[in-house]
Amino acid sequence: MYRLFSWELSYFSGKVRAYLRYKQRMGGLEPGFEDILATPELLDGLLTQRSGSPAVPQLLAPDGTWIQDSSEIIDFVEAQHPAPLVSPNPATHPRQAVASYLLELLADEWTVVPAFWQRWFFSEDGRSPSHRGFNEQQWGSVFAAGAPGNERRAAGAMIFDQMFNISESRTNPRGVYLGLRAMGVSEETEPAWQASQHRLLERLDAHFSAHDYVLGGRPSLGDFGLLGPLYAHLYRDAVPGFVLRTHFPILCEWIERTNGEGCVTSRTYDQKLYSLDDAGELVGRPANGDGADWLPDDAIPGTLLPVLSLFFEEMWPVLKDSMRTLTAFCDSDAHVRGEELPGKTFSPTPGFEQHQMGDGALTHAFTIGGIEARRMVVPYQMWMLGRLQAVIDVATKTSDGRAALSELLGRIDGASELLTLGDRLAGCRVEKRRSLLYSEPAASCAASASFSAARRAL
């Protein structure tokens, strides 16, 4: 069997777990998967030894392959078990494919900021309302698994004090609090990040009022990407969970449906609704709307356009600045092309703090809600953009595909700039080797720039 090493409280574990449930329940994941709690013993003695990272989720495939990264896990399983697809084929469905990857990127690398803020703001000293007790318990259930309940909570409280310095979160931040500061969260920007999240929730709630999933009647990569923040950090955590259930009940129904557990009322993907025929016998029909499938003819629901617009309103300017900043860094004396770069999003990478904090070479100015601030550059986002560019390359290989994608992007302010992504990435492409990130070697970078120039000439 596949073995998923995860935590229930983990942002990206929620994304992968729901995806694997879908593949398994739809008959597309033989021989199935087992969800394993990644205890400290397993983190240190197994995961770090095999993948080079203690981060969850990680997947052990039946052939012994280890995969550490939610997007790579999905890519790997899709290649081994393509039916039913969750990523639309960009050659035949260019609009739906690009939309799905954009939503995954938005969820993974932008919504992560307000979602993390929700969890840890309402765990600080003196907050009212507070869900610190719940948060201590859920963390203690990982790091003191098997211990009595009171010991699990005490273990969570100790982690918060020792690793995150929670009692001095505003004056001497460590761990997640330092990460939030590096990602551009401050007392000035907190309301703007919260407003950004609220806009996303409102737009998703409106979309799911009309459609059961992102692309219609069955889930896609975009659904599983969005589930990461919405399930683990908002739906489960006590304070945002109450707000979500109170103000966004339709969105909550989608969360239950996509998570695929305890969802009889929310009508998940493999369920039926039953009626009685004239003889009083049960007659079943698909529980989901839109024919229980993606919309035909590569159509994008009109209700999804405001969600996609949020990417270009808020995240795309940050990504453009990040690409320029990372290119300049890779060309500077501070870096040798082909060598290691900082890692994933959550906090400054050890050894790169001087570059990713303050006014370091891997920081840049950005604006959120009209407030100017500064945040670190996250090279992993360039890796995600390279993955998106590969989809765009396939989608635009034919004139029909280019026209279809251009039509979609032309309906969203500023979105047509996405067609220049290859040029923007030419100097800052990122390679991923196991859990580490590296800049593209100089020769490869030159070849990439030449390829971009050739594309412009066509």
Phi, psi and omega per residue, in radians:
M1 nan 2.720 2.898
Y2 -1.188 2.551 3.078
R3 -2.164 2.048 3.109
L4 -1.715 2.124 3.080
F5 -1.725 2.038 -2.939
S6 -2.634 3.033 2.931
W7 -2.213 2.543 3.076
E8 -1.178 -0.514 -3.114
L9 -1.427 -0.089 -2.996
S10 -1.457 2.265 3.115
Y11 -0.870 -1.009 -3.012
F12 -1.447 -0.341 3.015
S13 -1.116 -0.678 3.120
G14 -1.074 -0.671 3.111
K15 -1.089 -0.872 -3.054
V16 -1.284 -0.725 -3.110
R17 -1.037 -0.792 3.140
A18 -1.133 -0.665 3.086
Y19 -1.071 -0.830 -3.127
L20 -1.145 -0.648 3.061
R21 -1.037 -0.765 -3.136
Y22 -1.072 -0.857 -3.125
K23 -1.062 -0.718 -3.102
Q24 -1.211 -0.815 -3.073
R25 -1.239 -0.387 3.075
M26 -1.600 0.151 3.077
G27 1.367 0.308 -3.068
G28 -1.891 0.265 -3.113
L29 -2.415 1.424 3.037
E30 -1.673 2.341 0.128
P31 -1.706 0.582 3.118
G32 1.578 -3.060 -3.127
F33 -2.484 2.722 3.063
E34 -2.032 2.316 3.134
D35 -1.664 2.032 -3.015
I36 -2.001 2.259 3.071
L37 -1.176 2.140 -3.110
A38 -1.474 1.497 3.131
T39 -1.291 2.885 3.103
P40 -0.950 -0.639 3.107
E41 -1.045 -0.751 -3.134
L42 -1.298 -0.637 3.112
L43 -1.040 -0.834 -3.071
D44 -1.384 -0.749 -2.984
G45 -1.567 -0.243 -3.071
L46 -2.251 -1.090 -3.010
L47 -1.073 -0.859 -3.116
T48 -1.118 -0.624 3.140
Q49 -1.178 -0.637 -3.045
R50 -1.539 -0.679 -3.037
S51 -1.894 -0.255 -3.068
G52 1.511 0.100 -3.097
S53 -2.535 2.518 3.037
P54 -1.575 0.017 -3.042
A55 -1.215 2.526 3.030
V56 -1.952 2.652 0.127
P57 -1.480 2.761 2.945
Q58 -2.347 2.621 -3.101
L59 -2.164 2.291 2.997
L60 -1.839 2.005 -3.117
A61 -1.410 2.783 3.136
P62 -1.004 -0.449 -3.140
D63 -1.520 0.097 3.115
G64 1.625 -0.007 3.119
T65 -1.261 2.356 3.057
W66 -1.833 2.338 3.108
I67 -2.235 2.209 -3.099
Q68 -2.175 1.606 3.041
D69 2.776 2.293 -3.026
S70 -1.075 -0.712 -3.127
S71 -1.204 -0.716 3.115
E72 -1.179 -0.600 3.089
I73 -1.071 -0.829 -3.141
I74 -1.131 -0.742 3.106
D75 -1.044 -0.742 -3.119
F76 -1.127 -0.847 -3.091
V77 -1.175 -0.655 3.103
E78 -1.071 -0.668 3.126
A79 -1.176 -0.603 -3.133
Q80 -1.442 -0.558 -3.031
H81 -2.370 1.338 -2.990
P82 -1.244 -0.344 -3.101
A83 -1.879 2.331 -0.144
P84 -1.387 2.457 -3.140
L85 -1.094 2.502 2.936
V86 -1.937 -0.309 3.078
S87 -1.867 1.935 3.134
P88 -0.970 2.525 -3.138
N89 -1.223 2.039 -3.085
P90 -1.145 -0.361 3.116
A91 -1.252 -0.539 -3.104
T92 -1.933 -0.392 -3.119
H93 -2.309 1.125 -3.024
P94 -1.076 -0.694 -3.111
R95 -1.179 -0.833 -3.099
Q96 -1.176 -0.630 3.128
A97 -1.121 -0.896 -3.099
V98 -1.132 -0.706 3.111
A99 -1.046 -0.734 -3.110
S100 -1.149 -0.730 3.117
Y101 -1.213 -0.605 3.075
L102 -1.103 -0.727 3.140
L103 -1.169 -0.658 3.081
E104 -1.079 -0.762 -3.131
L105 -1.134 -0.758 3.099
L106 -1.034 -0.797 -3.101
A107 -1.205 -0.773 -3.075
D108 -1.192 -0.721 -2.865
E109 -2.092 -0.064 3.070
W110 -2.063 -0.907 3.137
T111 -1.134 -0.319 3.093
V112 -0.991 -0.546 -3.065
V113 -1.220 -1.023 3.120
P114 -1.156 -0.494 3.102
A115 -1.161 -0.789 3.072
F116 -1.097 -0.707 3.141
W117 -1.040 -0.764 -3.130
Q118 -0.998 -0.781 -3.109
R119 -1.117 -0.779 -2.940
W120 -1.642 -0.426 3.030
F121 -1.106 -0.773 -3.096
F122 -1.466 0.193 2.996
S123 -1.926 -0.092 -3.126
E124 -1.217 2.802 3.095
D125 -1.027 2.351 2.981
G126 1.392 0.088 -3.130
R127 -1.325 2.483 3.050
S128 -2.495 2.022 0.069
P129 -1.274 2.817 -3.122
S130 -2.327 2.446 2.999
H131 -2.091 0.491 -3.091
R132 -1.052 -0.702 3.140
G133 -1.052 -0.791 3.093
F134 -1.073 -0.746 -3.103
N135 -1.157 -0.694 3.056
E136 -1.037 -0.746 -3.083
Q137 -1.162 -0.738 -3.085
Q138 -1.234 -0.600 3.067
W139 -1.271 -0.688 3.104
G140 -1.129 -0.508 3.127
S141 -1.201 -0.314 3.013
V142 -1.538 -0.888 -2.958
F143 -1.513 -0.151 3.004
A144 -2.344 0.756 -3.094
A145 -0.994 2.333 3.131
G146 1.603 -0.235 3.111
A147 -1.405 2.814 3.057
P148 -1.022 2.754 -3.037
G149 -0.963 -0.753 -3.110
N150 -1.172 -0.557 3.101
E151 -1.262 -0.599 3.092
R152 -1.118 -0.759 3.133
R153 -1.142 -0.700 3.121
A154 -1.089 -0.635 3.114
A155 -1.140 -0.711 3.089
G156 -1.100 -0.746 3.126
A157 -1.085 -0.686 3.139
M158 -1.148 -0.702 3.101
I159 -1.061 -0.767 -3.123
F160 -1.076 -0.668 -3.140
D161 -1.281 -0.822 -2.992
Q162 -1.395 -0.715 -3.071
M163 -1.560 -0.616 -3.008
F164 -1.930 -0.112 3.137
N165 0.877 0.864 -2.920
I166 -1.105 -0.509 -3.133
S167 -1.249 -0.282 3.092
E168 -2.155 0.641 -3.036
S169 -1.064 -0.473 -3.103
R170 -1.606 -0.434 -3.044
T171 -1.876 -0.483 -3.118
N172 -2.539 1.158 -3.007
P173 -1.227 2.503 3.007
R174 -2.367 2.921 3.044
G175 0.998 -2.248 -3.069
V176 -1.084 -0.564 -3.128
Y177 -1.226 -0.662 3.041
L178 -1.153 -0.680 3.108
G179 -1.081 -0.746 3.110
L180 -1.072 -0.727 3.120
R181 -1.104 -0.732 -3.122
A182 -1.181 -0.480 3.122
M183 -1.484 0.076 3.023
G184 1.760 0.363 3.115
V185 -1.750 2.219 3.064
S186 -2.530 3.088 3.102
E187 -1.069 -0.507 3.133
E188 -1.326 -0.661 -3.043
T189 -1.629 -0.206 -3.116
E190 -0.905 -0.852 3.136
P191 -1.081 -0.587 -3.139
A192 -1.211 -0.718 3.078
W193 -1.109 -0.708 3.134
Q194 -1.132 -0.690 3.103
A195 -1.139 -0.646 3.083
S196 -1.052 -0.811 3.127
Q197 -1.103 -0.698 -3.129
H198 -1.107 -0.693 3.083
R199 -1.055 -0.757 3.123
L200 -1.097 -0.786 -3.123
L201 -1.085 -0.737 3.123
E202 -1.074 -0.763 -3.086
R203 -1.241 -0.648 3.078
L204 -1.187 -0.715 3.129
D205 -1.056 -0.704 3.103
A206 -1.154 -0.704 3.135
H207 -1.134 -0.808 -3.090
F208 -1.303 -0.095 2.951
S209 -1.220 -0.429 -3.081
A210 -1.899 -0.442 -3.069
H211 -2.401 2.558 -3.094
D212 -1.321 -0.488 3.141
Y213 -2.379 3.117 -3.063
V214 -1.019 -0.809 -3.043
L215 -1.826 0.175 3.123
G216 2.401 -2.041 -2.971
G217 -1.853 0.083 3.010
R218 -2.534 2.734 -3.007
P219 -1.291 2.761 3.104
S220 -2.385 3.139 3.096
L221 -0.956 -0.654 3.132
G222 -1.063 -0.671 3.107
D223 -1.115 -0.837 -3.085
F224 -1.187 -0.596 3.053
G225 -1.085 -0.828 -3.130
L226 -1.138 -0.493 -3.108
L227 -1.149 -0.497 -3.108
G228 -0.877 -1.094 -3.140
P229 -1.232 -0.662 -2.991
L230 -1.257 -0.533 3.123
Y231 -1.491 -1.060 -2.948
A232 -1.220 -0.700 -2.998
H233 -1.748 -0.464 -3.097
L234 -1.869 -0.879 -3.073
Y235 -1.215 -0.716 -3.079
R236 -1.433 -0.718 -3.080
D237 -1.165 2.507 -2.863
A238 -1.143 -0.881 -3.060
V239 -1.217 -0.971 3.109
P240 -1.143 -0.496 3.094
G241 -1.089 -0.691 3.098
F242 -1.129 -0.783 -3.140
V243 -1.093 -0.756 -3.114
L244 -1.090 -0.820 -3.131
R245 -1.174 -0.553 -3.079
T246 -1.342 -0.750 -2.992
H247 -1.844 -0.333 -3.075
F248 -2.298 1.039 -3.064
P249 -1.133 -0.547 3.124
I250 -1.199 -0.707 3.077
L251 -1.104 -0.678 3.088
C252 -1.071 -0.662 3.101
E253 -1.093 -0.725 3.073
W254 -1.083 -0.708 3.121
I255 -1.013 -0.848 3.133
E256 -1.100 -0.732 -3.121
R257 -1.094 -0.771 -3.073
T258 -1.352 -0.596 3.086
N259 -1.146 -0.499 2.981
G260 1.314 0.487 3.118
E261 -2.525 2.285 -3.120
G262 1.108 0.856 -2.928
C263 -2.312 0.595 3.124
V264 -1.044 -0.765 -3.111
T265 -1.256 -0.558 -3.069
S266 -1.478 -0.047 2.979
R267 1.077 1.258 -3.108
T268 -1.351 3.133 -2.891
Y269 -1.115 -0.510 -3.074
D270 -1.862 0.294 -3.117
Q271 -1.752 2.848 3.062
K272 -2.139 2.680 2.909
L273 -1.756 2.470 -3.049
Y274 -2.059 2.496 2.980
S275 -2.176 3.061 3.091
L276 -1.923 2.376 3.066
D277 -1.480 -3.045 -3.077
D278 -1.073 -0.427 -3.136
A279 -1.617 0.092 -3.136
G280 1.383 0.279 3.135
E281 -1.616 2.631 3.126
L282 -1.226 2.343 3.063
V283 -2.227 2.076 -3.059
G284 -1.673 2.674 3.045
R285 -2.546 2.756 3.132
P286 -0.971 2.416 -3.102
A287 -1.319 -0.425 -3.058
N288 -1.607 2.667 3.081
G289 -1.352 -3.027 3.129
D290 0.951 0.564 3.133
G291 1.172 0.360 -3.121
A292 0.952 0.623 -3.131
D293 -2.581 2.941 3.010
W294 -1.102 2.704 3.132
L295 -1.052 2.501 -3.102
P296 -1.226 2.863 3.031
D297 1.055 0.553 3.064
D298 1.027 0.554 -3.078
A299 -1.364 2.544 3.030
I300 -1.863 2.151 3.126
P301 -0.996 2.409 3.106
G302 -1.043 -0.532 3.136
T303 -1.233 -0.243 3.129
L304 -1.504 -0.354 -3.079
L305 -1.024 -0.718 3.093
P306 -1.096 -0.524 3.099
V307 -1.222 -0.812 3.093
L308 -1.103 -0.605 3.123
S309 -1.059 -0.574 -3.137
L310 -1.070 -0.634 3.085
F311 -1.016 -0.824 -3.071
F312 -1.381 -0.449 3.081
E313 -1.234 -0.705 -2.944
E314 -2.023 -0.829 -2.994
M315 -1.507 -0.665 -3.064
W316 -1.028 -0.759 3.073
P317 -1.036 -0.647 3.107
V318 -1.169 -0.720 3.121
L319 -1.137 -0.696 3.121
K320 -1.090 -0.789 3.096
D321 -1.110 -0.680 -3.142
S322 -1.107 -0.716 3.124
M323 -1.113 -0.752 3.112
R324 -1.109 -0.757 -3.099
T325 -1.170 -0.744 -3.140
L326 -1.182 -0.651 3.081
T327 -1.055 -0.799 3.129
A328 -1.102 -0.694 3.130
F329 -1.118 -0.787 -3.116
C330 -1.144 -0.469 3.118
D331 -1.540 -0.073 -3.059
S332 -1.582 3.038 3.103
D333 -1.250 -0.190 -3.116
A334 -1.377 -0.128 -3.061
H335 -2.566 2.557 3.017
V336 -1.933 2.153 -3.100
R337 -1.010 2.394 -3.085
G338 1.710 -0.147 -3.135
E339 -1.679 3.076 -2.996
E340 -1.192 2.569 3.055
L341 -2.066 2.947 3.066
P342 -1.023 2.766 -3.046
G343 -1.568 -2.504 -2.951
K344 -1.296 -3.019 -2.791
T345 -1.237 -0.532 -2.665
F346 -1.189 -0.520 3.139
S347 -2.846 2.902 3.071
P348 -0.961 2.414 -3.100
T349 -1.358 2.284 3.093
P350 -0.895 2.314 -3.077
G351 1.662 -0.298 3.136
F352 -2.024 0.182 -3.055
E353 -1.005 -0.677 -3.112
Q354 -1.107 -0.463 3.138
H355 -1.544 -0.539 -3.004
Q356 -1.764 0.002 3.130
M357 -2.066 2.783 3.094
G358 1.062 -2.199 3.099
D359 -1.856 0.538 -3.090
G360 -1.055 2.914 -3.069
A361 -1.126 -0.379 3.099
L362 -1.889 0.737 2.955
T363 -2.235 2.808 3.109
H364 -2.677 2.721 3.066
A365 -1.315 2.541 3.061
F366 -2.609 2.929 -3.135
T367 -2.193 2.315 3.066
I368 -2.306 2.097 3.141
G369 1.039 0.579 -3.131
G370 1.411 0.010 -3.126
I371 -1.797 2.214 3.118
E372 -1.470 2.385 -3.136
A373 -2.651 -2.976 -3.113
R374 -2.386 2.549 3.142
R375 -2.590 2.861 -3.131
M376 -1.373 2.673 2.980
V377 -1.425 2.387 -3.130
V378 -2.010 1.730 -3.096
P379 -1.004 -0.459 3.088
Y380 -0.984 -0.560 3.119
Q381 -1.149 -0.518 3.059
M382 -1.223 -0.601 3.047
W383 -1.118 -0.749 3.101
M384 -1.106 -0.682 3.102
L385 -1.164 -0.618 3.060
G386 -1.111 -0.649 3.072
R387 -1.131 -0.726 3.071
L388 -1.125 -0.703 -3.139
Q389 -1.073 -0.637 3.102
A390 -1.078 -0.640 3.094
V391 -1.200 -0.755 3.123
I392 -1.087 -0.682 3.131
D393 -1.021 -0.775 3.125
V394 -1.206 -0.730 -3.094
A395 -1.097 -0.574 -3.059
T396 -1.788 0.256 -3.109
K397 -1.194 -0.535 3.112
T398 -1.895 2.786 3.129
S399 -1.143 -0.618 3.105
D400 -1.141 -0.715 3.120
G401 -1.132 -0.759 3.108
R402 -1.069 -0.724 -3.126
A403 -1.161 -0.721 -3.127
A404 -1.128 -0.790 -3.133
L405 -1.191 -0.708 3.105
S406 -1.069 -0.651 3.118
E407 -1.089 -0.767 3.113
L408 -1.107 -0.878 -3.078
L409 -1.137 -0.531 3.115
G410 -1.192 -0.260 3.120
R411 -1.533 -0.045 -3.075
I412 -2.187 2.199 -3.120
D413 -0.982 2.209 3.071
G414 1.396 -0.106 -3.010
A415 -1.297 -0.421 -3.120
S416 -1.090 -0.351 3.072
E417 -1.083 -0.340 3.136
L418 -1.065 -0.446 3.129
L419 -1.225 -0.182 3.062
T420 -1.731 0.185 -3.057
L421 -1.015 -0.723 -3.122
G422 -1.018 -0.726 3.104
D423 -1.114 -0.742 -3.094
R424 -1.172 -0.554 -3.123
L425 -1.434 -0.186 -2.974
A426 -0.945 -0.619 -3.096
G427 -1.754 0.052 -3.046
C428 -2.477 0.567 3.082
R429 -1.194 2.550 -3.044
V430 -2.136 2.346 3.059
E431 -1.775 2.535 3.134
K432 -2.037 2.174 3.086
R433 -2.194 1.921 -2.982
R434 0.939 -2.069 -3.085
S435 -1.720 0.025 -3.044
L436 -1.846 2.691 -3.121
L437 -2.035 2.503 -3.125
Y438 -2.401 2.588 3.019
S439 -1.257 2.711 3.107
E440 -1.193 2.373 3.121
P441 -1.007 2.741 -3.044
A442 -0.995 -0.759 -3.119
A443 -1.107 -0.735 3.132
S444 -1.168 -0.647 3.130
C445 -1.099 -0.741 3.115
A446 -1.116 -0.715 3.119
A447 -1.120 -0.676 3.117
S448 -1.111 -0.722 3.121
A449 -1.136 -0.687 3.106
S450 -1.122 -0.698 3.116
F451 -1.109 -0.726 3.124
S452 -1.112 -0.712 3.122
A453 -1.115 -0.686 3.125
A454 -1.137 -0.677 3.110
R455 -1.121 -0.689 3.138
R456 -1.101 -0.558 -3.087
A457 -1.315 -0.338 -3.103
L458 -1.315 nan nan
